[in-house]
Amino acid sequence: MRIIDLSHTIKDGLVTYDGLPPVHVCDYLSRADSRGHYDTGTEFQIDQITMVGNSGTYIDSPFHRYADGKDLSELDLARTTHLPVAVARAPFEGDWMAVEAAAFEGLDIAGKAVLIDTGWSKYFGTEAYYSNHPYLSEEAAVLLRDSGAVLVGIDSHNIDDTRGGARPAHSTLLGSEIAVVEHLTNLTQVPDAGASFHAAPIKMKQVGTFPVRAFATIG
């Protein structure tokens, strides 16, 4: 079986979404300090991590958008792991490019994780990543919902146009309990069909968004 890692690396200082605080990683208990608690030659590192849920490659549950929506702990693993994949190739062509419904023409979507390959992930970790990014149009989100998509992922800064306050793609998909995975990478390595997608969320109450180790398997 071949495994394709579709996740960005989270590290100290990382800012994933413009305007949100960076990830902070430090020692809660260093190896040196731990030595006084254990026998000679035994030591441990315990980390303290401070970050918003929107860090790295993360999954949005309905609770992220709707107060009465399912949170991370309530997501069905059958709808976030071992999902057959359909990949839509929508290479970035210009500032604020909308991925329209036509990008999904001919794709078998029902029951699948639909991954949108725009190529934008090459800018991850740079200032260029935050603006002019591709996004999913409202019409395309409605098409994916009505066509039976189980999960939708994109390799961009946001699945919605961030120039205004409306978030129609999030609202449409999460309102139908279709999880959204943002900030994917390496989607060019995923075949158009024949792969499975996995993005198991942490099982946490009253939290709508959290990083995942998203990956695809072939074979």
Secondary structure, DSSP 8 states (H G I E B T S, - for coil): -EEEE------TT---STTS---EEEEEE-HHHHGGGS-TT----EEEEE--SSSSSEEE-GGGT-TTS--GGG--GGGTSSEEEEEEE----STT-EE-GGGGTT---TTSEEEEE-SGGGGTTSGGGGSS--EE-HHHHHHHHHTT-SEEEESSS-SS-TTSS--HHHHHHHTTT-EEEES---GGGS-SSSEEEE------TT--EEE---EEEE-
